[in-house]
């Protein structure tokens, strides 16, 4: 058998593929996510106070970077 990767563009395409799978013409294989995390899973990891502190550090670093004289 041959394995190909397909991008599903709309619900109708997915419905057609599911019908083909039901008729045993194809087998759908869900692709596993890469090693990186989905950003939505990180929501709430930092407390609001810690998030503000980190944002301040990032802003400070950006200012320092912009003021460098190389």
N, CA, C, O and CB atoms as a CASP TS submission, in Angstrom:
PFRMAT TS
TARGET T0000
AUTHOR 0000-0000-0000
METHOD Language model
MODEL 1
PARENT N/A
ATOM      1  N   UNK     1       0.826  -1.183   0.000  1.00  0.00           N
ATOM      2  CA  UNK     1       0.000   0.000   0.000  1.00  0.00           C
ATOM      3  C   UNK     1       0.872   1.249   0.000  1.00  0.00           C
ATOM      4  O   UNK     1       2.035   1.216   0.402  1.00  0.00           O
ATOM      5  CB  UNK     1      -0.941  -0.003   1.202  1.00  0.00           C
ATOM      6  N   UNK     2       0.294   2.332  -0.452  1.00  0.00           N
ATOM      7  CA  UNK     2       0.990   3.612  -0.509  1.00  0.00           C
ATOM      8  C   UNK     2       0.369   4.565   0.501  1.00  0.00           C
ATOM      9  O   UNK     2      -0.852   4.612   0.654  1.00  0.00           O
ATOM     10  CB  UNK     2       0.935   4.212  -1.938  1.00  0.00           C
ATOM     11  N   UNK     3       1.212   5.321   1.188  1.00  0.00           N
ATOM     12  CA  UNK     3       0.733   6.305   2.157  1.00  0.00           C
ATOM     13  C   UNK     3       0.993   7.689   1.590  1.00  0.00           C
ATOM     14  O   UNK     3       2.110   8.011   1.184  1.00  0.00           O
ATOM     15  CB  UNK     3       1.427   6.127   3.549  1.00  0.00           C
ATOM     16  N   UNK     4      -0.065   8.508   1.568  1.00  0.00           N
ATOM     17  CA  UNK     4       0.072   9.890   1.115  1.00  0.00           C
ATOM     18  C   UNK     4      -0.497  10.809   2.189  1.00  0.00           C
ATOM     19  O   UNK     4      -1.355  10.409   2.975  1.00  0.00           O
ATOM     20  CB  UNK     4      -0.650  10.115  -0.256  1.00  0.00           C
ATOM     21  N   UNK     5      -0.015  12.020   2.209  1.00  0.00           N
ATOM     22  CA  UNK     5      -0.501  13.018   3.160  1.00  0.00           C
ATOM     23  C   UNK     5      -1.443  13.957   2.417  1.00  0.00           C
ATOM     24  O   UNK     5      -1.138  14.415   1.315  1.00  0.00           O
ATOM     25  CB  UNK     5       0.685  13.809   3.820  1.00  0.00           C
ATOM     26  N   UNK     6      -2.594  14.242   3.033  1.00  0.00           N
ATOM     27  CA  UNK     6      -3.622  15.067   2.402  1.00  0.00           C
ATOM     28  C   UNK     6      -4.001  16.190   3.356  1.00  0.00           C
ATOM     29  O   UNK     6      -4.157  15.965   4.556  1.00  0.00           O
ATOM     30  CB  UNK     6      -4.872  14.218   2.019  1.00  0.00           C
ATOM     31  N   UNK     7      -4.148  17.393   2.825  1.00  0.00           N
ATOM     32  CA  UNK     7      -4.640  18.515   3.623  1.00  0.00           C
ATOM     33  C   UNK     7      -6.149  18.611   3.420  1.00  0.00           C
ATOM     34  O   UNK     7      -6.621  18.764   2.293  1.00  0.00           O
ATOM     35  CB  UNK     7      -3.926  19.860   3.227  1.00  0.00           C
ATOM     36  N   UNK     8      -6.900  18.521   4.510  1.00  0.00           N
ATOM     37  CA  UNK     8      -8.358  18.612   4.452  1.00  0.00           C
ATOM     38  C   UNK     8      -8.731  20.088   4.407  1.00  0.00           C
ATOM     39  O   UNK     8      -8.375  20.848   5.308  1.00  0.00           O
ATOM     40  CB  UNK     8      -9.032  17.891   5.679  1.00  0.00           C
ATOM     41  N   UNK     9      -9.445  20.494   3.363  1.00  0.00           N
ATOM     42  CA  UNK     9      -9.757  21.911   3.188  1.00  0.00           C
ATOM     43  C   UNK     9     -11.145  22.295   3.689  1.00  0.00           C
ATOM     44  O   UNK     9     -11.394  23.466   3.977  1.00  0.00           O
ATOM     45  CB  UNK     9      -9.636  22.276   1.742  1.00  0.00           C
ATOM     46  N   UNK    10     -12.049  21.329   3.796  1.00  0.00           N
ATOM     47  CA  UNK    10     -13.376  21.661   4.310  1.00  0.00           C
ATOM     48  C   UNK    10     -14.053  20.402   4.846  1.00  0.00           C
ATOM     49  O   UNK    10     -13.541  19.293   4.696  1.00  0.00           O
ATOM     50  CB  UNK    10     -14.245  22.319   3.207  1.00  0.00           C
ATOM     51  N   UNK    11     -15.205  20.593   5.468  1.00  0.00           N
ATOM     52  CA  UNK    11     -15.917  19.476   6.096  1.00  0.00           C
ATOM     53  C   UNK    11     -16.416  18.466   5.071  1.00  0.00           C
ATOM     54  O   UNK    11     -16.493  17.272   5.364  1.00  0.00           O
ATOM     55  CB  UNK    11     -17.088  19.996   6.912  1.00  0.00           C
ATOM     56  N   UNK    12     -16.755  18.932   3.875  1.00  0.00           N
ATOM     57  CA  UNK    12     -17.239  18.016   2.844  1.00  0.00           C
ATOM     58  C   UNK    12     -16.152  17.031   2.441  1.00  0.00           C
ATOM     59  O   UNK    12     -16.418  15.845   2.248  1.00  0.00           O
ATOM     60  CB  UNK    12     -17.724  18.796   1.618  1.00  0.00           C
ATOM     61  N   UNK    13     -14.928  17.528   2.316  1.00  0.00           N
ATOM     62  CA  UNK    13     -13.814  16.651   1.952  1.00  0.00           C
ATOM     63  C   UNK    13     -13.603  15.592   3.027  1.00  0.00           C
ATOM     64  O   UNK    13     -13.363  14.425   2.716  1.00  0.00           O
ATOM     65  CB  UNK    13     -12.521  17.469   1.743  1.00  0.00           C
ATOM     66  N   UNK    14     -13.691  15.998   4.286  1.00  0.00           N
ATOM     67  CA  UNK    14     -13.528  15.042   5.376  1.00  0.00           C
ATOM     68  C   UNK    14     -14.648  14.009   5.359  1.00  0.00           C
ATOM     69  O   UNK    14     -14.407  12.825   5.598  1.00  0.00           O
ATOM     70  CB  UNK    14     -13.497  15.768   6.728  1.00  0.00           C
ATOM     71  N   UNK    15     -15.864  14.447   5.079  1.00  0.00           N
ATOM     72  CA  UNK    15     -16.999  13.519   5.013  1.00  0.00           C
ATOM     73  C   UNK    15     -16.798  12.492   3.905  1.00  0.00           C
ATOM     74  O   UNK    15     -17.098  11.312   4.084  1.00  0.00           O
ATOM     75  CB  UNK    15     -18.311  14.288   4.787  1.00  0.00           C
ATOM     76  N   UNK    16     -16.292  12.941   2.764  1.00  0.00           N
ATOM     77  CA  UNK    16     -16.030  12.018   1.650  1.00  0.00           C
ATOM     78  C   UNK    16     -14.980  10.993   2.051  1.00  0.00           C
ATOM     79  O   UNK    16     -15.134   9.800   1.794  1.00  0.00           O
ATOM     80  CB  UNK    16     -15.568  12.791   0.392  1.00  0.00           C
ATOM     81  N   UNK    17     -13.910  11.467   2.683  1.00  0.00           N
ATOM     82  CA  UNK    17     -12.854  10.546   3.105  1.00  0.00           C
ATOM     83  C   UNK    17     -13.367   9.543   4.136  1.00  0.00           C
ATOM     84  O   UNK    17     -13.002   8.368   4.095  1.00  0.00           O
ATOM     85  CB  UNK    17     -11.669  11.326   3.681  1.00  0.00           C
ATOM     86  N   UNK    18     -14.206  10.000   5.054  1.00  0.00           N
ATOM     87  CA  UNK    18     -14.765   9.087   6.054  1.00  0.00           C
ATOM     88  C   UNK    18     -15.673   8.047   5.401  1.00  0.00           C
ATOM     89  O   UNK    18     -15.705   6.892   5.826  1.00  0.00           O
ATOM     90  CB  UNK    18     -15.545   9.871   7.119  1.00  0.00           C
ATOM     91  N   UNK    19     -16.410   8.459   4.369  1.00  0.00           N
ATOM     92  CA  UNK    19     -17.250   7.506   3.634  1.00  0.00           C
ATOM     93  C   UNK    19     -16.390   6.467   2.931  1.00  0.00           C
ATOM     94  O   UNK    19     -16.726   5.283   2.909  1.00  0.00           O
ATOM     95  CB  UNK    19     -18.138   8.240   2.611  1.00  0.00           C
ATOM     96  N   UNK    20     -15.284   6.913   2.359  1.00  0.00           N
ATOM     97  CA  UNK    20     -14.371   5.982   1.691  1.00  0.00           C
ATOM     98  C   UNK    20     -13.745   5.014   2.699  1.00  0.00           C
ATOM     99  O   UNK    20     -13.515   3.846   2.387  1.00  0.00           O
ATOM    100  CB  UNK    20     -13.268   6.756   0.942  1.00  0.00           C
ATOM    101  N   UNK    21     -13.473   5.506   3.898  1.00  0.00           N
ATOM    102  CA  UNK    21     -12.926   4.627   4.929  1.00  0.00           C
ATOM    103  C   UNK    21     -13.974   3.596   5.347  1.00  0.00           C
ATOM    104  O   UNK    21     -13.656   2.426   5.558  1.00  0.00           O
ATOM    105  CB  UNK    21     -12.454   5.448   6.155  1.00  0.00           C
ATOM    106  N   UNK    22     -15.214   4.040   5.463  1.00  0.00           N
ATOM    107  CA  UNK    22     -16.295   3.131   5.849  1.00  0.00           C
ATOM    108  C   UNK    22     -16.489   2.037   4.801  1.00  0.00           C
ATOM    109  O   UNK    22     -16.830   0.902   5.134  1.00  0.00           O
ATOM    110  CB  UNK    22     -17.607   3.912   6.049  1.00  0.00           C
ATOM    111  N   UNK    23     -16.269   2.388   3.528  1.00  0.00           N
ATOM    112  CA  UNK    23     -16.394   1.416   2.438  1.00  0.00           C
ATOM    113  C   UNK    23     -15.127   0.566   2.285  1.00  0.00           C
ATOM    114  O   UNK    23     -15.000  -0.214   1.341  1.00  0.00           O
ATOM    115  CB  UNK    23     -16.697   2.139   1.123  1.00  0.00           C
ATOM    116  N   UNK    24     -14.193   0.731   3.228  1.00  0.00           N
ATOM    117  CA  UNK    24     -12.930  -0.016   3.242  1.00  0.00           C
ATOM    118  C   UNK    24     -12.067   0.244   2.012  1.00  0.00           C
ATOM    119  O   UNK    24     -11.292  -0.615   1.592  1.00  0.00           O
ATOM    120  CB  UNK    24     -13.212  -1.492   3.348  1.00  0.00           C
ATOM    121  N   UNK    25     -12.210   1.432   1.442  1.00  0.00           N
ATOM    122  CA  UNK    25     -11.388   1.817   0.296  1.00  0.00           C
ATOM    123  C   UNK    25     -10.066   2.433   0.761  1.00  0.00           C
ATOM    124  O   UNK    25      -9.033   2.283   0.108  1.00  0.00           O
ATOM    125  CB  UNK    25     -12.153   2.808  -0.607  1.00  0.00           C
ATOM    126  N   UNK    26     -10.115   3.129   1.901  1.00  0.00           N
ATOM    127  CA  UNK    26      -8.919   3.764   2.443  1.00  0.00           C
ATOM    128  C   UNK    26      -8.917   3.585   3.953  1.00  0.00           C
ATOM    129  O   UNK    26      -9.911   3.167   4.547  1.00  0.00           O
ATOM    130  CB  UNK    26      -8.856   5.273   2.059  1.00  0.00           C
ATOM    131  N   UNK    27      -7.790   3.908   4.560  1.00  0.00           N
ATOM    132  CA  UNK    27      -7.709   3.916   6.018  1.00  0.00           C
ATOM    133  C   UNK    27      -7.161   5.272   6.423  1.00  0.00           C
ATOM    134  O   UNK    27      -6.087   5.672   5.974  1.00  0.00           O
ATOM    135  CB  UNK    27      -6.808   2.741   6.566  1.00  0.00           C
ATOM    136  N   UNK    28      -7.896   5.982   7.272  1.00  0.00           N
ATOM    137  CA  UNK    28      -7.458   7.295   7.735  1.00  0.00           C
ATOM    138  C   UNK    28      -6.532   7.121   8.935  1.00  0.00           C
ATOM    139  O   UNK    28      -6.836   6.382   9.872  1.00  0.00           O
ATOM    140  CB  UNK    28      -8.675   8.191   8.101  1.00  0.00           C
ATOM    141  N   UNK    29      -5.403   7.814   8.887  1.00  0.00           N
ATOM    142  CA  UNK    29      -4.421   7.764   9.961  1.00  0.00           C
ATOM    143  C   UNK    29      -4.244   9.181  10.480  1.00  0.00           C
ATOM    144  O   UNK    29      -3.812  10.069   9.745  1.00  0.00           O
ATOM    145  CB  UNK    29      -3.057   7.155   9.474  1.00  0.00           C
ATOM    146  N   UNK    30      -4.575   9.391  11.740  1.00  0.00           N
ATOM    147  CA  UNK    30      -4.396  10.725  12.315  1.00  0.00           C
ATOM    148  C   UNK    30      -2.913  10.968  12.532  1.00  0.00           C
ATOM    149  O   UNK    30      -2.195  10.112  13.049  1.00  0.00           O
ATOM    150  CB  UNK    30      -5.184  10.877  13.652  1.00  0.00           C
ATOM    151  N   UNK    31      -2.466  12.150  12.127  1.00  0.00           N
ATOM    152  CA  UNK    31      -1.068  12.511  12.290  1.00  0.00           C
ATOM    153  C   UNK    31      -0.848  13.005  13.711  1.00  0.00           C
ATOM    154  O   UNK    31      -1.586  13.854  14.210  1.00  0.00           O
ATOM    155  CB  UNK    31      -0.645  13.587  11.258  1.00  0.00           C
ATOM    156  N   UNK    32       0.172  12.463  14.349  1.00  0.00           N
ATOM    157  CA  UNK    32       0.481  12.887  15.705  1.00  0.00           C
ATOM    158  C   UNK    32       1.128  14.255  15.670  1.00  0.00           C
ATOM    159  O   UNK    32       1.848  14.597  14.733  1.00  0.00           O
ATOM    160  CB  UNK    32       1.397  11.870  16.407  1.00  0.00           C
ATOM    161  N   UNK    33       0.859  15.034  16.709  1.00  0.00           N
ATOM    162  CA  UNK    33       1.467  16.355  16.824  1.00  0.00           C
ATOM    163  C   UNK    33       2.963  16.193  17.029  1.00  0.00           C
ATOM    164  O   UNK    33       3.439  15.182  17.547  1.00  0.00           O
ATOM    165  CB  UNK    33       0.834  17.165  17.989  1.00  0.00           C
ATOM    166  N   UNK    34       3.690  17.222  16.606  1.00  0.00           N
ATOM    167  CA  UNK    34       5.132  17.223  16.785  1.00  0.00           C
ATOM    168  C   UNK    34       5.505  17.315  18.256  1.00  0.00           C
ATOM    169  O   UNK    34       4.631  17.377  19.121  1.00  0.00           O
ATOM    170  CB  UNK    34       5.759  18.370  16.015  1.00  0.00           C
ATOM    171  N   UNK    35       6.791  17.323  18.535  1.00  0.00           N
ATOM    172  CA  UNK    35       7.229  17.358  19.925  1.00  0.00           C
ATOM    173  C   UNK    35       6.884  18.659  20.644  1.00  0.00           C
ATOM    174  O   UNK    35       6.838  18.694  21.873  1.00  0.00           O
ATOM    175  CB  UNK    35       8.704  17.137  19.988  1.00  0.00           C
ATOM    176  N   UNK    36       6.641  19.728  19.885  1.00  0.00           N
ATOM    177  CA  UNK    36       6.299  21.011  20.502  1.00  0.00           C
ATOM    178  C   UNK    36       4.896  20.984  21.084  1.00  0.00           C
ATOM    179  O   UNK    36       4.040  20.223  20.632  1.00  0.00           O
ATOM    180  CB  UNK    36       6.418  22.141  19.485  1.00  0.00           C
ATOM    181  N   UNK    37       4.665  21.821  22.092  1.00  0.00           N
ATOM    182  CA  UNK    37       3.342  21.877  22.712  1.00  0.00           C
ATOM    183  C   UNK    37       2.469  22.886  21.987  1.00  0.00           C
ATOM    184  O   UNK    37       2.959  23.864  21.422  1.00  0.00           O
ATOM    185  CB  UNK    37       3.450  22.238  24.205  1.00  0.00           C
ATOM    186  N   UNK    38       1.194  22.637  22.012  1.00  0.00           N
ATOM    187  CA  UNK    38       0.226  23.604  21.517  1.00  0.00           C
ATOM    188  C   UNK    38       0.199  24.756  22.521  1.00  0.00           C
ATOM    189  O   UNK    38       0.087  24.525  23.725  1.00  0.00           O
ATOM    190  CB  UNK    38      -1.206  22.956  21.328  1.00  0.00           C
ATOM    191  N   UNK    39       0.298  25.979  22.040  1.00  0.00           N
ATOM    192  CA  UNK    39       0.381  27.125  22.945  1.00  0.00           C
ATOM    193  C   UNK    39      -0.835  27.248  23.853  1.00  0.00           C
ATOM    194  O   UNK    39      -0.722  27.768  24.963  1.00  0.00           O
ATOM    195  CB  UNK    39       0.543  28.394  22.151  1.00  0.00           C
ATOM    196  N   UNK    40      -1.995  26.779  23.404  1.00  0.00           N
ATOM    197  CA  UNK    40      -3.187  26.876  24.246  1.00  0.00           C
ATOM    198  C   UNK    40      -3.055  26.008  25.499  1.00  0.00           C
ATOM    199  O   UNK    40      -3.741  26.251  26.492  1.00  0.00           O
ATOM    200  CB  UNK    40      -4.433  26.465  23.450  1.00  0.00           C
ATOM    201  N   UNK    41      -2.188  25.005  25.462  1.00  0.00           N
ATOM    202  CA  UNK    41      -1.988  24.162  26.638  1.00  0.00           C
ATOM    203  C   UNK    41      -1.173  24.873  27.715  1.00  0.00           C
ATOM    204  O   UNK    41      -1.144  24.437  28.866  1.00  0.00           O
ATOM    205  CB  UNK    41      -1.299  22.864  26.241  1.00  0.00           C
ATOM    206  N   UNK    42      -0.516  25.960  27.344  1.00  0.00           N
ATOM    207  CA  UNK    42       0.324  26.686  28.293  1.00  0.00           C
ATOM    208  C   UNK    42      -0.432  27.768  29.058  1.00  0.00           C
ATOM    209  O   UNK    42       0.126  28.416  29.943  1.00  0.00           O
ATOM    210  CB  UNK    42       1.486  27.306  27.569  1.00  0.00           C
ATOM    211  N   UNK    43      -1.708  27.962  28.711  1.00  0.00           N
ATOM    212  CA  UNK    43      -2.497  29.005  29.367  1.00  0.00           C
ATOM    213  C   UNK    43      -2.580  28.724  30.871  1.00  0.00           C
ATOM    214  O   UNK    43      -2.910  27.617  31.297  1.00  0.00           O
ATOM    215  CB  UNK    43      -3.921  29.089  28.746  1.00  0.00           C
ATOM    216  N   UNK    44      -2.275  29.749  31.653  1.00  0.00           N
ATOM    217  CA  UNK    44      -2.374  29.621  33.097  1.00  0.00           C
ATOM    218  C   UNK    44      -1.143  29.046  33.772  1.00  0.00           C
ATOM    219  O   UNK    44      -1.160  28.827  34.984  1.00  0.00           O
ATOM    220  CB  UNK    44      -3.529  28.784  33.428  1.00  0.00           C
ATOM    221  N   UNK    45      -0.076  28.795  33.026  1.00  0.00           N
ATOM    222  CA  UNK    45       1.133  28.236  33.614  1.00  0.00           C
ATOM    223  C   UNK    45       1.768  29.234  34.578  1.00  0.00           C
ATOM    224  O   UNK    45       2.241  28.857  35.650  1.00  0.00           O
ATOM    225  CB  UNK    45       2.133  27.839  32.517  1.00  0.00           C
ATOM    226  N   UNK    46       1.776  30.509  34.190  1.00  0.00           N
ATOM    227  CA  UNK    46       2.339  31.552  35.040  1.00  0.00           C
ATOM    228  C   UNK    46       1.217  32.311  35.735  1.00  0.00           C
ATOM    229  O   UNK    46       0.145  32.525  35.167  1.00  0.00           O
ATOM    230  CB  UNK    46       3.220  32.520  34.217  1.00  0.00           C
ATOM    231  N   UNK    47       1.481  32.708  36.963  1.00  0.00           N
ATOM    232  CA  UNK    47       0.518  33.564  37.661  1.00  0.00           C
ATOM    233  C   UNK    47       0.527  34.932  36.982  1.00  0.00           C
ATOM    234  O   UNK    47       1.506  35.281  36.323  1.00  0.00           O
ATOM    235  CB  UNK    47       0.862  33.688  39.196  1.00  0.00           C
ATOM    236  N   UNK    48      -0.547  35.713  37.131  1.00  0.00           N
ATOM    237  CA  UNK    48      -0.571  37.048  36.516  1.00  0.00           C
ATOM    238  C   UNK    48       0.607  37.921  36.954  1.00  0.00           C
ATOM    239  O   UNK    48       1.148  38.690  36.160  1.00  0.00           O
ATOM    240  CB  UNK    48      -1.876  37.750  36.858  1.00  0.00           C
ATOM    241  N   UNK    49       0.998  37.795  38.219  1.00  0.00           N
ATOM    242  CA  UNK    49       2.124  38.593  38.715  1.00  0.00           C
ATOM    243  C   UNK    49       3.423  38.192  38.018  1.00  0.00           C
ATOM    244  O   UNK    49       4.195  39.050  37.588  1.00  0.00           O
ATOM    245  CB  UNK    49       2.271  38.429  40.241  1.00  0.00           C
ATOM    246  N   UNK    50       3.657  36.890  37.909  1.00  0.00           N
ATOM    247  CA  UNK    50       4.873  36.396  37.262  1.00  0.00           C
ATOM    248  C   UNK    50       4.873  36.766  35.780  1.00  0.00           C
ATOM    249  O   UNK    50       5.919  37.103  35.225  1.00  0.00           O
ATOM    250  CB  UNK    50       4.997  34.867  37.434  1.00  0.00           C
ATOM    251  N   UNK    51       3.716  36.704  35.144  1.00  0.00           N
ATOM    252  CA  UNK    51       3.620  37.067  33.727  1.00  0.00           C
ATOM    253  C   UNK    51       3.976  38.535  33.524  1.00  0.00           C
ATOM    254  O   UNK    51       4.679  38.874  32.571  1.00  0.00           O
ATOM    255  CB  UNK    51       2.203  36.785  33.190  1.00  0.00           C
ATOM    256  N   UNK    52       3.499  39.412  34.410  1.00  0.00           N
ATOM    257  CA  UNK    52       3.833  40.839  34.311  1.00  0.00           C
ATOM    258  C   UNK    52       5.324  41.061  34.532  1.00  0.00           C
ATOM    259  O   UNK    52       5.944  41.882  33.856  1.00  0.00           O
ATOM    260  CB  UNK    52       3.019  41.659  35.333  1.00  0.00           C
ATOM    261  N   UNK    53       5.894  40.327  35.480  1.00  0.00           N
ATOM    262  CA  UNK    53       7.328  40.437  35.747  1.00  0.00           C
ATOM    263  C   UNK    53       8.138  40.013  34.517  1.00  0.00           C
ATOM    264  O   UNK    53       9.088  40.694  34.128  1.00  0.00           O
ATOM    265  CB  UNK    53       7.717  39.575  36.972  1.00  0.00           C
ATOM    266  N   UNK    54       7.761  38.897  33.917  1.00  0.00           N
ATOM    267  CA  UNK    54       8.464  38.415  32.723  1.00  0.00           C
ATOM    268  C   UNK    54       8.309  39.388  31.557  1.00  0.00           C
ATOM    269  O   UNK    54       9.261  39.627  30.814  1.00  0.00           O
ATOM    270  CB  UNK    54       7.944  37.030  32.321  1.00  0.00           C
ATOM    271  N   UNK    55       7.113  39.949  31.397  1.00  0.00           N
ATOM    272  CA  UNK    55       6.891  40.922  30.323  1.00  0.00           C
ATOM    273  C   UNK    55       7.769  42.148  30.533  1.00  0.00           C
ATOM    274  O   UNK    55       8.300  42.706  29.572  1.00  0.00           O
ATOM    275  CB  UNK    55       5.404  41.334  30.257  1.00  0.00           C
ATOM    276  N   UNK    56       7.923  42.570  31.787  1.00  0.00           N
ATOM    277  CA  UNK    56       8.798  43.698  32.090  1.00  0.00           C
ATOM    278  C   UNK    56      10.249  43.397  31.743  1.00  0.00           C
ATOM    279  O   UNK    56      10.953  44.254  31.209  1.00  0.00           O
ATOM    280  CB  UNK    56       8.686  44.068  33.556  1.00  0.00           C
ATOM    281  N   UNK    57      10.696  42.182  32.045  1.00  0.00           N
ATOM    282  CA  UNK    57      12.065  41.784  31.710  1.00  0.00           C
ATOM    283  C   UNK    57      12.286  41.752  30.197  1.00  0.00           C
ATOM    284  O   UNK    57      13.342  42.147  29.704  1.00  0.00           O
ATOM    285  CB  UNK    57      12.378  40.413  32.312  1.00  0.00           C
ATOM    286  N   UNK    58      11.286  41.281  29.480  1.00  0.00           N
ATOM    287  CA  UNK    58      11.388  41.252  28.015  1.00  0.00           C
ATOM    288  C   UNK    58      11.475  42.671  27.470  1.00  0.00           C
ATOM    289  O   UNK    58      12.307  42.954  26.608  1.00  0.00           O
ATOM    290  CB  UNK    58      10.178  40.510  27.392  1.00  0.00           C
ATOM    291  N   UNK    59      10.630  43.558  27.962  1.00  0.00           N
ATOM    292  CA  UNK    59      10.672  44.963  27.522  1.00  0.00           C
ATOM    293  C   UNK    59      12.030  45.590  27.819  1.00  0.00           C
ATOM    294  O   UNK    59      12.583  46.307  26.984  1.00  0.00           O
ATOM    295  CB  UNK    59       9.558  45.776  28.207  1.00  0.00           C
ATOM    296  N   UNK    60      12.564  45.322  29.005  1.00  0.00           N
ATOM    297  CA  UNK    60      13.874  45.860  29.384  1.00  0.00           C
ATOM    298  C   UNK    60      14.954  45.343  28.431  1.00  0.00           C
ATOM    299  O   UNK    60      15.808  46.107  27.981  1.00  0.00           O
ATOM    300  CB  UNK    60      14.219  45.479  30.848  1.00  0.00           C
ATOM    301  N   UNK    61      14.912  44.047  28.128  1.00  0.00           N
ATOM    302  CA  UNK    61      15.895  43.460  27.210  1.00  0.00           C
ATOM    303  C   UNK    61      15.791  44.078  25.821  1.00  0.00           C
ATOM    304  O   UNK    61      16.806  44.335  25.175  1.00  0.00           O
ATOM    305  CB  UNK    61      15.704  41.940  27.121  1.00  0.00           C
ATOM    306  N   UNK    62      14.570  44.316  25.364  1.00  0.00           N
ATOM    307  CA  UNK    62      14.383  44.940  24.047  1.00  0.00           C
ATOM    308  C   UNK    62      14.957  46.351  24.026  1.00  0.00           C
ATOM    309  O   UNK    62      15.612  46.750  23.063  1.00  0.00           O
ATOM    310  CB  UNK    62      12.891  44.974  23.672  1.00  0.00           C
ATOM    311  N   UNK    63      14.708  47.105  25.098  1.00  0.00           N
ATOM    312  CA  UNK    63      15.245  48.465  25.181  1.00  0.00           C
ATOM    313  C   UNK    63      16.770  48.447  25.159  1.00  0.00           C
ATOM    314  O   UNK    63      17.400  49.241  24.461  1.00  0.00           O
ATOM    315  CB  UNK    63      14.742  49.166  26.455  1.00  0.00           C
ATOM    316  N   UNK    64      17.357  47.528  25.932  1.00  0.00           N
ATOM    317  CA  UNK    64      18.819  47.416  25.956  1.00  0.00           C
ATOM    318  C   UNK    64      19.355  47.053  24.573  1.00  0.00           C
ATOM    319  O   UNK    64      20.380  47.575  24.134  1.00  0.00           O
ATOM    320  CB  UNK    64      19.264  46.363  26.992  1.00  0.00           C
ATOM    321  N   UNK    65      18.656  46.164  23.904  1.00  0.00           N
ATOM    322  CA  UNK    65      19.087  45.739  22.566  1.00  0.00           C
ATOM    323  C   UNK    65      19.042  46.918  21.590  1.00  0.00           C
ATOM    324  O   UNK    65      19.960  47.109  20.793  1.00  0.00           O
ATOM    325  CB  UNK    65      18.195  44.580  22.048  1.00  0.00           C
ATOM    326  N   UNK    66      17.974  47.701  21.661  1.00  0.00           N
ATOM    327  CA  UNK    66      17.818  48.842  20.755  1.00  0.00           C
ATOM    328  C   UNK    66      18.815  49.960  21.044  1.00  0.00           C
ATOM    329  O   UNK    66      19.125  50.751  20.153  1.00  0.00           O
ATOM    330  CB  UNK    66      16.407  49.385  20.847  1.00  0.00           C
ATOM    331  N   UNK    67      19.318  50.038  22.266  1.00  0.00           N
ATOM    332  CA  UNK    67      20.248  51.100  22.639  1.00  0.00           C
ATOM    333  C   UNK    67      21.714  50.712  22.435  1.00  0.00           C
ATOM    334  O   UNK    67      22.605  51.528  22.674  1.00  0.00           O
ATOM    335  CB  UNK    67      20.026  51.483  24.079  1.00  0.00           C
ATOM    336  N   UNK    68      21.969  49.503  22.005  1.00  0.00           N
ATOM    337  CA  UNK    68      23.359  49.065  21.846  1.00  0.00           C
ATOM    338  C   UNK    68      24.041  49.873  20.743  1.00  0.00           C
ATOM    339  O   UNK    68      23.386  50.332  19.807  1.00  0.00           O
ATOM    340  CB  UNK    68      23.423  47.548  21.523  1.00  0.00           C
ATOM    341  N   UNK    69      25.329  50.042  20.854  1.00  0.00           N
ATOM    342  CA  UNK    69      26.109  50.782  19.850  1.00  0.00           C
ATOM    343  C   UNK    69      27.206  49.866  19.328  1.00  0.00           C
ATOM    344  O   UNK    69      28.295  49.778  19.896  1.00  0.00           O
ATOM    345  CB  UNK    69      26.719  52.101  20.452  1.00  0.00           C
ATOM    346  N   UNK    70      26.898  49.207  18.257  1.00  0.00           N
ATOM    347  CA  UNK    70      27.879  48.299  17.640  1.00  0.00           C
ATOM    348  C   UNK    70      28.246  48.849  16.285  1.00  0.00           C
ATOM    349  O   UNK    70      29.058  48.255  15.576  1.00  0.00           O
ATOM    350  CB  UNK    70      27.323  46.843  17.514  1.00  0.00           C
TER
END
